[in-house]
Amino acid sequence: MLTFKQYQELAHKTAIYPTEHFEYPVIGLAGEVGELCNQVKKIIRDDGDLLTALQSSRKAKIQDEIGDILWYVAECCTKFELDMEAIAEGNLEKLAKRASEGTIQGDARGKSPE
């Protein structure tokens, strides 16, 4: 199985942009998240419900957008000299702690959502 560390290294080998610009992958990430949001908008507008969308070609488009998001996340990690695998592990630890404290809902300080 491919690890996040391996993915980050392999993804970076495909990075073709002026690499002195750390802004590029950040802006690209925002754009790809926007494209994923656009697919969700089309589910609401055209498909009627998620079940219909997941049985159509929409699922493949969503998968493609999430793949692009993953690439940009990996490249952001590389540009900021961060380990994608350590980030994933740390995030799961944070979420497990919040779950055990009963603060997984609402904000991280345990307040209820408004």
Secondary structure, DSSP 8 states (H G I E B T S, - for coil): ---HHHHHHHHHTT--S-TT-THHHHHHHHHHHHHHHHHHHHIIIIISSHHHHHTSTHHHHHHHHHHHHHHHHHHHHHHTT--HHHHHHHHHHHHHHHHHHT-SSSSTTS----
